[in-house]
Each structure stands twice: as structure tokens, then as C-alpha cells.
Amino acid sequence: MVSFQGSGIAPFPGYLGNGYGNNSAQPLPVIIAGAGPAGLVAALTLQKYGTPFVIYEQNASDKVCSDAGRGIDLSPSVIEILGKDLGLSHLLDAAMKPYEYIDVSNMDGKHIKTLRFKEISETKRHITGKRNFGFASRSKLQHILLEALGLIDKNGFIKDSPYGKLRCGIAVTGYKKMVGNFVQVQLDNSMKVKASALLACDGVHSFIRKCMHSGQGDALKFTNQEVWWGTTNVRPGSALEQELQHYAASRKIQGYNVGLVVLGTSQNPGSFYANEVSKNVYNWSYYVESKASNADADLIRRGGKVLDEAEKEGLIATVPSTCKILKLLSESTPTADMNRSFVFDRSNNLRSVDGRVALLGDAAHYNHPLRGEGSNKAMVDGYTAAMRLATAIMGKSKNVSFKSKKSPSIEWVLLCFDSDKRRKANNVQAKKARKYGQGATSNSSYTCWARQTYFKFMSPSKMIRERCASDKANSRFVSDMIKQLEPYPKPAISLARPVIPGSSACDSIEMELTKTKSFHEENVGCAVCIGF
């Protein structure tokens, strides 16, 4: 018998113990750790099929929609998932902007190439269906996902409640596999909750990964790089606006969906990227070499470390005088809208599933952020893992044509999620991303020349083809999921949002548990008995 002092395991009403939803009782929820793109896509998928879930986000609600980097170049598989499978096509129009131009130059001020997407035929600009190749700001993407989940109120604020389906300011710090059909989830407020499954979408510094791979040599490796992120509003009549107008006139650019790429040289290494996410608003990132690291400042998906004026001046001092755009953008950005993060990597690729617990996105396979593949892979992870869980928990069938009328187990669907094929593909992508990231800040004359030559002979059509080719692993991962789940009954699409554990009667249970000074957990055969 184990005693937990000052904590509680919160049971959810109506739970009969099997966790699969094959009876009239409400099944235990899926706990999602992290409200980034992976977590929200997973939640949307579960919501579509009436599967209960609760999202725990360690940061405050005002950080959930923070921007990081220049934006996300959405891949074909993610566009299909968001637009077709989750029904967000109309909302994607607001979050995703098609590229009209991408201008490439170097840190010495030399113009290399302007890719004119706006001037090629409409069909050649399509990356999937009728959707053009483009990008989404993380902030806007987060907002449409939250809106689809019903987590944006009429005033545009995020609905954050201690007993709702999104609970901010609470981190998942660990888990324990229990005898029976659930997993015990540890929260940083000393509470323990029961879940049918746990999806770890809590990023590169995942607490759940540390719990899963404790003592297995899973330390992060510093890449000797740091990145500065910023969001800049261009003020009318400012020196920045005049420079941007001169820039556009000299390149014959007409439009505002413009991407800027500035490549490093042997004299001025580093790389700069910017996207005009809305008229006169730029998201940008600047990668440079770094000798010191601070892992605590690497929360790159949650805003990183906010700069002070001294650090901002230090950044401006590193910018070459020949890269006027970057210097003006950094000078024009308030410190509150700038962040500094250190870039880490992992050399190994350990398993990402432990029974009913699965690691998703950066928690499972962290890629160098520069290639932009991490966010897309994370959202594909969120969709496929949640689709598998919905089939296991909510799948029912009255159709005799199914090879099996019984839903698969949660353990089996997650074990298939963590396939050798997926791990192999992740390793290949991680190595490519690592190599690409290292080249971004290199001062090697050959590397700098090769990167500039690559862009010099790039065309809009070729860039789109390459983006589609890099998405093949994600596309295969989705196809494999569909084939594996084909023999099993599909969960019914829910017209109403699922009942969220933690509301109504459950509120009083959780509140009473927080007041309980102690209680006991006792294993009895194959069941878990909780005594109060």
C-alpha cells in the first residue's frame, strides 16, 4: 500500500473501468500535455469523434498563441488534415498566406534571386488541391485551432479554466502505468489524474520523455547555435518602411505576402528569415553561432526568453552593417516582442511509446527548427495518434462487413504508431535538418558558396516540388494508419462536443480531492481501488 500525502487521484464520474467506450459509461479522458499545434490537432481529432480529453499547458494562456520564428510552411499532408479531415478549410484562409515572392540575398548586401510565385500559373502554385504554397504564422494557426475547439470566447480571449478542457498554468510532470485500463498522470500541483491514455506534446524539454527514458542517456546536445525571434510592426514613415519600399522597388515586388531570406557569408556568417504575416507586420528569425547555452531559455515554442534592452543592443551589435533590413527590423522591434533561444538536438532516437503513453512532435523526435519540418511532423503525429485512440476508445460497429466488431486496444494502436518505419524516416529527416542547420551559420567559404548557388538556380516550381517531396514520409505515415485501422470499426462523428471530465459533478470531486490530506492507492488483483 502506498500513501500519497497532500495529493489526489481524480476519478471521473461514470467510469466503469475498461476505458474503451464499449458501454454506456463515459470513458476516461485522453490527457494531452501541451497546447501547441500537435496537442491542439490531437484534441480536435478526438473532439470530432466524441472522445473525452483534457489539455494541460504549463504556460499561461497568454503564451499559447505566441509567435516563434518566421512562420510555418504548411506541408500537403497537414493542409489535407486541417482542411479536409478536420473541416478547417475556411479558417485556413485566414491563417495561411500564399507566397507571392521570396527574395534571397546575402549578409554582404548582394542580391541573389527573387522567386516570383505570383507570376507563375495558378496550377503550378498549388501544393495540394487548390491550396497554394504558403505559410502560416504560429499565432494565427493556434487561434483557428482554439476557435475550432470552442476555446475562444466572444471577446477573442482564450477560455482557460481549472475544470475545463484547456487548463493552463499546469504541467504534466510524469506518469505511472497502473494495473488496469488506465494511466496515472502526475501534475505539478501535486494532483494525480486518471486517463485512458497520455499524449506528450510538451516539446523538446518534455517532462514525460524524461520520465519514460530516465537513466537511458537521453541528454540534449547543444548545436552551438542560438536564434533570435521577433515580430515587428512597420510604422508609417519610419526608416524601416522606407527601406522596405526601396527593397521592393529595386526587386520589382508588388504584393505583401513576401518572404525574405538572407544567407551568411564567410565574412558575415549567420542566416536571417522573415515573412510578412499581414500587411506591415513581419515575423523574423536570425540564426548565429553561439558558445554558451542555457537550456532554460530554449522554450522556443512558447516564446523563449524575453530580452531586455542590454540583450537587444547586443543583438543589434552582431548584425552586419551591410544587412540593413535585419538591422532596422531588430531596432524597430520592442523587447517584449523579441526572444532569444538556444538550439539543441538529440543524437539518438529512442522509443516514443510506453503502453498507453506516447511522445509526439519535438518530445519524440526533435528536428532543427530551420527546415520547418518539425511543426508539420508534430501536427501529423497529433492527428494520427488521436485517430488511433478514437478508434480504440469510441469505435463501435453494427456493420457485419467489418473483419472485427471489436475495437483494438489502446496499447496496440499506440504500438503501431511507434513503428520502425516512422523512426527510420525521422532519423533521416533529423540528419538532413541537422546538416541544413549547421550550414546556416557556417563561415566556410565553400558552404556559403554552395548555399547561395543552390538558391541562385532555384525556381518557384522546383521549391514547391521539393516541399512536396519532403512530405512523403508524413503522407506514408497517415496512409499506414488508415490501412492498419481499416479492419476495425470507425468511431462515429460526433455532432456535439464530448463531455469533458472536470465539469459539473466532477468539479466537486476534484475540489474535494485537493482538500484531502492523504489517501491510499491499493492494487487488488487486476483492478485499482482508490480509497478516500
LUMDO-273171 format. One line per 3 residues: for each residue x, y, z of C-alpha. Coordinates in nm, 2 decimals. Each point is the difference from the previous one (the first is absolute). Layout:
% LUMDO-273171
X:Y:Z ~ ...;
This chain:
% LUMDO-273171
0.00:0.00:0.00 ~ 0.13:0.34:-0.10 ~ -0.09:0.32:0.17;
0.00:0.33:-0.19 ~ 0.00:0.30:0.24 ~ -0.17:0.32:-0.11;
-0.10:-0.12:-0.34 ~ -0.29:-0.18:-0.17 ~ -0.09:-0.23:-0.29;
-0.30:0.16:-0.16 ~ -0.24:-0.27:-0.12 ~ -0.25:0.11:-0.26;
-0.38:-0.07:0.04 ~ -0.16:-0.28:-0.20 ~ 0.33:-0.19:-0.06;
-0.05:-0.38:0.03 ~ 0.36:-0.10:-0.05 ~ 0.05:-0.12:-0.36;
0.10:0.33:-0.16 ~ -0.12:-0.10:-0.34 ~ -0.34:0.16:-0.02;
-0.17:-0.33:-0.09 ~ -0.27:0.06:0.26 ~ -0.23:0.28:0.10;
0.24:0.15:0.25 ~ 0.21:0.30:-0.08 ~ 0.36:-0.13:-0.07;
0.30:0.16:0.17 ~ 0.14:0.30:-0.18 ~ 0.31:0.01:-0.21;
0.24:0.23:0.17 ~ 0.20:0.23:-0.24 ~ 0.31:0.17:0.14;
0.06:0.32:-0.19 ~ -0.22:0.23:-0.20 ~ 0.23:0.05:-0.30;
-0.10:-0.09:-0.35 ~ 0.04:-0.38:0.06 ~ -0.21:0.01:0.32;
-0.28:0.21:-0.15 ~ -0.02:-0.21:-0.32 ~ -0.02:-0.31:0.22;
-0.27:0.16:0.20 ~ -0.20:0.10:-0.31 ~ 0.02:-0.36:-0.13;
-0.12:-0.14:0.33 ~ -0.28:0.26:0.01 ~ -0.12:-0.10:-0.35;
-0.06:-0.35:0.12 ~ -0.15:0.08:0.34 ~ 0.31:-0.12:0.19;
0.04:0.18:0.34 ~ 0.33:0.18:0.05 ~ 0.16:0.26:0.23;
0.30:0.22:-0.11 ~ 0.25:0.10:0.26 ~ 0.23:0.29:-0.10;
0.29:0.10:0.23 ~ 0.00:0.36:-0.12 ~ -0.26:0.27:0.06;
-0.27:0.04:-0.26 ~ 0.15:0.32:-0.14 ~ 0.30:-0.21:-0.12;
-0.21:-0.25:-0.19 ~ -0.03:0.21:-0.31 ~ 0.35:0.15:0.02;
0.20:0.02:-0.33 ~ 0.33:-0.17:-0.04 ~ 0.20:0.04:-0.32;
-0.09:0.11:-0.34 ~ -0.30:-0.23:-0.03 ~ -0.08:-0.36:-0.11;
0.01:-0.11:-0.36 ~ -0.30:-0.23:0.01 ~ 0.06:-0.34:-0.17;
-0.25:-0.17:-0.23 ~ -0.08:-0.27:0.26 ~ -0.07:0.26:0.27;
-0.22:0.21:-0.23 ~ -0.20:-0.31:-0.08 ~ -0.04:-0.09:0.37;
-0.10:0.35:0.10 ~ -0.21:0.09:-0.30 ~ -0.16:-0.33:-0.10;
0.00:-0.23:0.30 ~ -0.06:0.26:0.27 ~ -0.21:0.23:-0.21;
0.20:0.32:0.05 ~ 0.04:0.10:-0.36 ~ -0.19:0.32:0.04;
0.21:0.09:0.31 ~ 0.33:-0.08:-0.17 ~ -0.07:0.29:-0.24;
0.05:0.23:0.29 ~ 0.31:-0.17:0.14 ~ 0.19:-0.10:-0.31;
0.14:0.25:-0.25 ~ 0.12:-0.12:-0.34 ~ 0.35:0.11:-0.10;
0.00:0.27:-0.27 ~ 0.38:0.06:0.02 ~ 0.30:-0.13:0.18;
0.30:0.22:-0.03 ~ 0.35:-0.14:0.07 ~ 0.31:0.21:0.07;
0.31:-0.04:0.21 ~ 0.14:0.17:0.31 ~ 0.24:0.20:-0.21;
-0.29:0.17:-0.17 ~ 0.02:-0.19:-0.33 ~ -0.33:-0.09:-0.17;
-0.02:-0.37:-0.10 ~ -0.35:-0.08:-0.13 ~ -0.36:0.10:0.02;
-0.24:-0.29:-0.02 ~ -0.32:0.13:-0.16 ~ -0.28:-0.23:0.09;
-0.26:0.26:-0.09 ~ 0.11:0.00:-0.36 ~ -0.02:-0.38:-0.07;
-0.33:-0.17:-0.09 ~ -0.25:-0.07:0.27 ~ 0.01:-0.38:-0.04;
0.38:0.00:0.04 ~ -0.03:0.19:0.33 ~ -0.23:-0.27:0.15;
0.17:-0.22:0.27 ~ -0.31:-0.21:0.05 ~ -0.35:0.02:-0.15;
-0.07:0.37:-0.07 ~ 0.21:0.12:0.29 ~ 0.31:0.20:-0.10;
0.34:-0.04:0.16 ~ 0.01:0.23:0.30 ~ 0.07:0.05:0.37;
-0.20:0.05:0.32 ~ 0.11:0.20:0.30 ~ 0.00:-0.21:0.30;
-0.22:0.25:0.19 ~ -0.28:-0.01:-0.26 ~ 0.02:-0.38:-0.04;
-0.04:-0.04:0.37 ~ -0.29:0.24:0.00 ~ -0.20:-0.19:-0.26;
0.07:-0.33:0.17 ~ -0.12:0.14:0.34 ~ -0.31:0.15:-0.18;
-0.09:-0.33:-0.15 ~ 0.03:-0.16:0.35 ~ -0.24:0.26:0.14;
0.27:0.15:0.21 ~ -0.02:0.36:-0.12 ~ -0.27:0.21:0.17;
-0.21:0.28:-0.17 ~ 0.26:0.26:0.10 ~ 0.29:-0.20:-0.17;
0.15:-0.12:0.33 ~ 0.11:-0.36:0.07 ~ -0.23:-0.20:0.23;
0.23:-0.12:0.27 ~ -0.17:-0.17:0.29 ~ 0.14:-0.23:0.28;
-0.29:-0.24:-0.08 ~ -0.04:0.05:-0.37 ~ 0.15:-0.18:-0.30;
0.30:0.24:-0.01 ~ 0.18:0.05:0.33 ~ 0.29:0.25:-0.02;
0.27:0.05:0.25 ~ 0.01:-0.37:0.09 ~ 0.27:-0.23:-0.12;
0.00:-0.38:-0.04 ~ 0.32:-0.11:0.18 ~ -0.02:-0.38:-0.02;
-0.21:-0.31:-0.02 ~ -0.04:-0.34:0.14 ~ -0.14:-0.31:-0.18;
-0.27:-0.16:0.21 ~ -0.14:-0.35:0.03 ~ -0.32:0.04:-0.19;
-0.12:0.21:-0.29 ~ 0.14:0.34:0.07 ~ 0.32:0.20:0.06;
0.06:0.22:0.30 ~ 0.11:0.35:-0.09 ~ 0.20:0.22:0.23;
-0.06:0.38:0.00 ~ 0.23:0.26:0.14 ~ -0.27:0.12:0.24;
0.04:-0.34:0.19 ~ -0.32:-0.13:-0.16 ~ -0.02:-0.34:-0.17;
-0.26:-0.07:-0.26 ~ -0.12:-0.32:-0.17 ~ 0.01:-0.01:-0.38;
-0.07:-0.26:-0.27 ~ 0.32:0.12:-0.18 ~ 0.26:0.27:0.03;
0.12:0.20:-0.31 ~ 0.32:0.19:0.07 ~ 0.00:0.31:-0.22;
0.22:0.20:0.24 ~ 0.30:0.07:-0.22 ~ 0.37:-0.06:0.00;
0.03:0.02:0.38 ~ -0.29:-0.24:0.05 ~ -0.04:-0.11:0.37;
-0.18:-0.31:-0.13 ~ 0.30:-0.10:-0.22 ~ 0.23:0.04:0.30;
-0.23:-0.23:0.20 ~ -0.02:-0.25:-0.29 ~ 0.38:-0.01:-0.07;
0.14:0.07:0.35 ~ 0.36:-0.12:0.02 ~ 0.03:-0.09:-0.37;
0.24:0.27:-0.11 ~ -0.25:0.22:-0.16 ~ 0.17:0.33:0.05;
-0.05:0.29:-0.24 ~ 0.30:0.11:-0.21 ~ 0.07:0.37:-0.05;
0.05:0.08:-0.36 ~ 0.21:0.31:0.06 ~ -0.27:0.21:-0.14;
-0.25:0.26:0.13 ~ -0.30:0.15:-0.16 ~ -0.16:0.34:0.05;
-0.37:0.03:-0.08 ~ -0.20:0.31:-0.05 ~ -0.33:0.15:-0.11;
0.02:0.35:-0.15 ~ -0.27:0.25:-0.09 ~ 0.12:0.23:-0.27;
-0.09:0.36:0.10 ~ -0.11:0.24:-0.28 ~ 0.28:0.24:-0.10;
0.27:-0.19:0.19 ~ 0.35:-0.08:-0.13 ~ -0.10:-0.36:-0.01;
-0.30:0.07:-0.22 ~ 0.21:0.21:-0.24 ~ 0.26:-0.28:-0.02;
-0.27:-0.26:-0.07 ~ -0.15:0.22:-0.27 ~ 0.34:0.04:-0.16;
0.06:-0.37:0.03 ~ -0.33:-0.08:-0.18 ~ 0.06:0.25:-0.27;
0.35:-0.12:-0.08 ~ -0.13:-0.36:-0.02 ~ -0.32:0.09:-0.18;
-0.21:-0.16:0.27 ~ -0.37:0.09:0.01 ~ -0.19:-0.16:0.28;
0.03:-0.06:0.38 ~ 0.03:-0.38:0.03 ~ 0.37:0.02:-0.02;
0.27:-0.22:0.15 ~ 0.35:0.13:0.06 ~ 0.31:-0.23:0.01;
0.34:0.14:0.09 ~ 0.28:-0.26:-0.02 ~ 0.33:0.02:0.18;
0.35:0.06:-0.15 ~ 0.34:-0.10:0.12 ~ 0.05:0.36:0.13;
-0.35:0.03:0.14 ~ -0.13:-0.34:0.10 ~ -0.36:-0.06:0.12;
-0.34:-0.02:-0.17 ~ -0.31:0.22:0.01 ~ -0.35:-0.09:-0.10;
-0.32:0.22:0.01 ~ -0.36:-0.03:-0.12 ~ -0.25:0.28:-0.03;
-0.28:-0.18:0.19 ~ -0.24:0.29:-0.05 ~ 0.03:0.34:-0.16;
0.30:0.19:0.16 ~ 0.05:-0.28:0.26 ~ 0.31:-0.22:-0.02;
0.09:-0.32:0.19 ~ 0.37:-0.06:-0.02 ~ 0.28:-0.22:0.13;
0.38:0.04:0.01 ~ 0.23:-0.29:0.05 ~ 0.36:0.05:0.11;
0.28:-0.21:0.16 ~ 0.01:-0.01:0.38 ~ 0.25:-0.14:0.25;
-0.22:0.03:0.31 ~ -0.33:-0.18:0.06 ~ -0.28:0.03:0.24;
-0.25:-0.29:-0.03 ~ -0.26:0.20:0.21 ~ -0.01:0.26:-0.27;
-0.08:-0.26:-0.28 ~ -0.37:0.00:0.03 ~ -0.02:0.10:-0.37;
-0.36:-0.10:-0.05 ~ -0.12:0.21:0.30 ~ 0.18:0.32:-0.06;
0.35:-0.08:0.12 ~ 0.18:0.25:0.23 ~ -0.13:0.36:-0.03;
0.29:0.24:-0.06 ~ 0.09:0.31:0.20 ~ 0.14:0.31:-0.16;
0.36:-0.11:0.07 ~ -0.05:-0.33:-0.19 ~ -0.18:0.18:-0.28;
0.30:0.24:-0.04 ~ 0.22:-0.31:0.00 ~ -0.20:-0.15:-0.29;
0.01:0.33:-0.20 ~ 0.38:0.01:0.04 ~ 0.03:-0.34:-0.16;
-0.19:0.09:-0.31 ~ 0.22:0.09:-0.30 ~ -0.04:0.36:-0.11;
-0.04:-0.13:-0.36 ~ -0.32:-0.18:0.10 ~ -0.21:0.31:0.05;
-0.34:-0.18:0.00 ~ 0.09:-0.21:0.30 ~ 0.16:0.29:0.19;
-0.31:0.22:-0.05 ~ -0.24:-0.29:0.09 ~ 0.19:-0.08:0.32;
0.02:0.37:0.10 ~ -0.37:0.05:-0.07 ~ -0.12:-0.30:0.21;
-0.09:0.06:0.36 ~ 0.18:-0.23:0.25 ~ -0.34:-0.14:0.10;
-0.03:-0.14:-0.36 ~ 0.35:-0.14:-0.02 ~ 0.12:-0.34:0.14;
0.33:-0.17:0.01 ~ 0.03:-0.38:0.00 ~ 0.28:-0.26:-0.02;
-0.03:-0.28:-0.24 ~ 0.04:-0.36:0.12 ~ 0.00:-0.34:-0.17;
-0.02:-0.37:0.09 ~ 0.24:-0.26:-0.15 ~ -0.22:-0.30:0.09;
-0.35:-0.11:-0.10 ~ -0.14:-0.19:0.30 ~ -0.35:-0.15:0.00;
-0.29:0.24:0.03 ~ -0.27:-0.22:0.15 ~ -0.02:-0.17:0.34;
-0.33:-0.18:0.03 ~ -0.27:0.27:0.00 ~ 0.24:0.29:-0.02;
0.13:0.14:-0.32 ~ 0.25:0.28:-0.08 ~ -0.09:0.23:-0.29;
0.18:0.27:-0.20 ~ 0.31:0.14:0.16 ~ -0.05:-0.21:0.30;
0.06:-0.31:-0.22 ~ 0.23:0.12:-0.28 ~ 0.14:0.34:0.02;
0.12:0.15:-0.33 ~ 0.20:0.31:-0.05 ~ -0.27:0.27:-0.03;
0.15:0.17:-0.31 ~ -0.14:-0.24:-0.26 ~ -0.35:0.05:0.14;
-0.08:-0.38:-0.01 ~ -0.04:-0.03:0.38 ~ -0.34:0.18:0.02;
-0.14:-0.20:-0.29 ~ 0.11:-0.33:0.13 ~ -0.14:0.09:0.34;
-0.34:0.07:-0.14 ~ 0.00:-0.33:-0.19 ~ 0.10:-0.17:0.32;
-0.29:0.16:0.18 ~ -0.25:-0.10:-0.26 ~ 0.11:-0.36:-0.04;
0.04:-0.07:0.37 ~ -0.34:0.15:0.08 ~ -0.17:-0.18:-0.29;
0.14:-0.33:0.13 ~ -0.12:0.08:0.35 ~ -0.34:0.10:-0.11;
-0.03:-0.33:-0.19 ~ 0.11:-0.20:0.31 ~ -0.22:0.19:0.25;
-0.31:0.10:-0.19 ~ -0.01:-0.25:-0.29 ~ -0.33:-0.19:-0.02;
-0.16:-0.20:-0.28 ~ -0.33:-0.15:-0.10 ~ 0.13:-0.07:-0.35;
0.08:-0.37:-0.06 ~ 0.23:0.09:-0.29 ~ 0.28:0.10:0.25;
0.26:-0.28:0.04 ~ -0.01:0.08:0.38 ~ -0.29:0.14:0.19;
0.22:0.06:0.30 ~ 0.21:0.32:0.03 ~ 0.38:-0.05:0.02;
0.17:0.06:0.33 ~ 0.16:0.33:0.09 ~ 0.33:-0.16:0.05;
-0.01:-0.16:-0.35 ~ -0.09:0.31:-0.19 ~ 0.27:0.20:0.18;
0.26:-0.27:-0.06 ~ -0.08:0.01:-0.37 ~ 0.04:0.38:0.02;
0.36:-0.04:0.11 ~ 0.10:-0.21:-0.30 ~ 0.35:-0.08:-0.12;
-0.08:0.16:-0.33 ~ -0.09:0.33:0.16 ~ 0.31:0.00:0.22;
0.22:-0.06:-0.30 ~ -0.16:0.28:-0.19 ~ 0.03:0.23:0.30;
0.37:-0.08:0.02 ~ 0.06:0.08:-0.37 ~ -0.19:0.33:0.04;
0.18:0.09:0.32 ~ 0.34:-0.05:-0.17 ~ -0.10:0.22:-0.29;
-0.13:0.27:0.23 ~ 0.32:-0.01:0.21 ~ 0.21:0.03:-0.31;
-0.21:0.29:-0.14 ~ 0.00:0.17:0.34 ~ 0.38:-0.02:0.03;
0.05:0.15:-0.34 ~ -0.22:0.29:0.09 ~ 0.25:0.15:0.24;
0.32:-0.14:-0.16 ~ 0.29:0.24:-0.09 ~ 0.14:-0.26:-0.25;
0.06:0.17:-0.34 ~ -0.11:-0.32:-0.18 ~ -0.32:-0.04:0.21;
-0.10:0.36:-0.05 ~ 0.06:-0.02:-0.37 ~ -0.19:-0.33:-0.03;
-0.31:0.14:0.18 ~ 0.00:0.32:-0.21 ~ 0.04:-0.20:-0.32;
-0.29:-0.23:0.10 ~ -0.23:0.30:0.02 ~ 0.14:0.17:-0.31;
-0.13:-0.29:-0.21 ~ -0.32:-0.06:0.19 ~ -0.33:0.06:-0.16;
-0.35:0.03:0.16 ~ -0.12:-0.33:-0.15 ~ 0.31:-0.18:0.12;
-0.04:0.13:0.35 ~ -0.36:-0.12:0.01 ~ 0.10:-0.34:-0.13;
0.27:-0.03:0.26 ~ -0.25:0.09:0.27 ~ -0.23:-0.27:-0.12;
0.28:-0.25:-0.01 ~ 0.11:0.07:0.35 ~ -0.36:-0.08:0.12;
0.00:-0.36:-0.14 ~ 0.08:-0.15:0.34 ~ -0.29:0.18:0.17;
-0.23:-0.11:-0.28 ~ 0.10:-0.36:0.03 ~ -0.04:0.01:0.38;
-0.36:0.11:-0.05 ~ -0.06:-0.26:-0.27 ~ 0.14:-0.28:0.23;
-0.24:0.11:0.28 ~ -0.30:-0.02:-0.23 ~ 0.10:-0.35:-0.12;
0.07:-0.13:0.36 ~ -0.34:0.13:0.13 ~ -0.20:-0.11:-0.31;
-0.11:-0.34:0.15 ~ -0.14:0.17:0.31 ~ -0.32:0.19:0.05;
0.03:0.37:-0.05 ~ -0.11:0.23:0.28 ~ -0.31:0.20:-0.08;
0.04:0.37:-0.07 ~ -0.14:0.20:0.29 ~ -0.23:0.28:-0.08;
0.04:0.13:0.36 ~ 0.32:0.07:0.19 ~ 0.09:-0.29:0.24;
-0.07:0.03:0.37 ~ 0.32:0.13:0.15 ~ 0.10:-0.16:0.33;
0.05:0.27:0.26 ~ -0.33:0.17:-0.05 ~ -0.32:0.00:0.20;
0.00:-0.29:0.25 ~ 0.37:-0.07:-0.07 ~ 0.09:0.35:0.12;
-0.11:-0.07:0.35 ~ 0.19:-0.33:0.00 ~ 0.32:0.17:-0.11;
-0.04:0.28:0.25 ~ -0.07:-0.24:0.28 ~ 0.31:-0.19:-0.10;
0.22:0.31:0.03 ~ -0.12:0.04:0.35 ~ 0.08:-0.37:0.09;
0.31:-0.02:0.22 ~ 0.07:-0.36:-0.09 ~ -0.15:-0.31:-0.17;
0.12:-0.34:-0.10 ~ 0.04:-0.18:-0.32 ~ -0.02:-0.38:0.02;
0.04:-0.26:-0.27 ~ -0.26:-0.27:0.02 ~ 0.04:-0.27:-0.26;
-0.03:0.15:-0.34 ~ -0.20:0.31:0.12 ~ 0.11:0.32:0.17;
-0.20:0.09:0.31 ~ 0.01:0.36:0.11 ~ -0.10:0.07:0.36;
-0.08:0.34:0.15;
